[in-house]
Amino acid sequence: MNRREMAKLYVKMSPEKLSTADAVEEITEFLETVKEAIALDGEVRFPKRGAFEILTRKPRVVANPVTRERMTVYSKKIVKFRASKKIK
């Protein structure tokens, strides 16, 4: 689901009359707020829904499938969503 589809769903569910452009803007603001909160605290929890959290992947050695050359994939941080038991 992209932002435009999410905005259409948000307009249908909203009790107020919104345009799709306004809905896209509100969704964008919400996502930016979540990004900032994750960057500051390391996780964002939504009660009865789940949590976004930052995980660090360890460095590892992989082989290039064409040349069989060994190379190192460095560690990196990723954002992972963990659903609550009620959603599962």
Backbone torsions as a table, in degrees:
resi	resn	phi	psi	omega
1	MET	NA	126.4	177.5
2	ASN	-94.9	179.4	-175.5
3	ARG	-64.6	-36.8	-179.1
4	ARG	-65.0	-44.1	177.7
5	GLU	-65.2	-39.8	178.1
6	MET	-64.4	-37.7	179.0
7	ALA	-65.6	-40.3	177.8
8	LYS	-62.6	-41.2	177.4
9	LEU	-65.9	-40.1	178.9
10	TYR	-63.7	-39.3	178.4
11	VAL	-64.3	-40.8	178.9
12	LYS	-64.9	-39.4	-175.8
13	MET	-82.8	-18.9	-175.3
14	SER	-75.6	136.9	176.9
15	PRO	-73.3	-22.8	178.5
16	GLU	-86.2	157.6	174.4
17	LYS	-85.4	112.6	179.5
18	LEU	-120.0	150.6	170.0
19	SER	-86.4	162.5	179.6
20	THR	-64.5	-35.6	179.8
21	ALA	-65.4	-40.8	177.4
22	ASP	-65.1	-39.0	179.4
23	ALA	-65.3	-41.0	177.9
24	VAL	-62.7	-40.7	179.5
25	GLU	-64.4	-42.6	178.4
26	GLU	-65.1	-40.3	178.7
27	ILE	-65.1	-41.4	178.6
28	THR	-62.5	-42.6	177.6
29	GLU	-62.5	-42.5	178.8
30	PHE	-61.8	-45.9	-179.1
31	LEU	-65.2	-37.2	176.7
32	GLU	-64.9	-39.2	177.9
33	THR	-63.8	-41.6	178.4
34	VAL	-64.7	-41.6	178.3
35	LYS	-59.8	-45.4	180.0
36	GLU	-64.3	-40.5	179.8
37	ALA	-65.9	-39.2	177.4
38	ILE	-64.6	-41.6	-179.8
39	ALA	-64.6	-36.5	-178.7
40	LEU	-77.1	-49.9	-172.2
41	ASP	-99.3	-20.2	-177.9
42	GLY	91.8	-14.7	175.8
43	GLU	-160.6	154.5	175.5
44	VAL	-132.8	126.3	-178.8
45	ARG	-109.5	137.4	172.5
46	PHE	-115.6	113.3	-177.1
47	PRO	-56.4	135.0	179.6
48	LYS	63.9	9.9	178.4
49	ARG	-120.1	-51.9	-178.3
50	GLY	153.9	-165.3	-177.3
51	ALA	-146.7	142.0	169.7
52	PHE	-98.0	133.4	179.7
53	GLU	-143.2	155.9	179.4
54	ILE	-93.3	128.5	175.3
55	LEU	-118.7	151.2	177.7
56	THR	-110.7	120.9	176.5
57	ARG	-83.1	140.2	-179.4
58	LYS	-77.8	153.1	175.5
59	PRO	-68.3	150.6	-179.2
60	ARG	-149.0	162.2	179.3
61	VAL	-105.6	128.8	179.5
62	VAL	-127.3	165.9	178.5
63	ALA	-113.4	136.3	174.8
64	ASN	-67.4	125.5	-175.1
65	PRO	-65.0	-24.4	-178.3
66	VAL	-86.4	-50.9	-173.9
67	THR	-97.6	-10.1	-177.3
68	ARG	62.3	19.2	178.9
69	GLU	-77.4	135.9	179.2
70	ARG	-80.1	136.7	176.9
71	MET	-143.1	156.7	-178.1
72	THR	-101.0	129.5	172.1
73	VAL	-97.9	118.6	-174.2
74	TYR	-74.8	162.7	179.9
75	SER	-67.1	149.8	178.1
76	LYS	-151.0	161.1	179.6
77	LYS	-100.6	139.3	178.0
78	ILE	-131.1	157.9	175.2
79	VAL	-103.2	129.4	-177.7
80	LYS	-124.7	139.5	175.2
81	PHE	-100.4	128.3	176.9
82	ARG	-113.5	113.9	-177.6
83	ALA	-73.6	149.7	178.0
84	SER	-76.6	168.9	-179.3
85	LYS	-65.7	-30.6	180.0
86	LYS	-68.8	-31.7	178.9
87	ILE	-77.8	-35.8	-179.5
88	LYS	-64.0	NA	NA
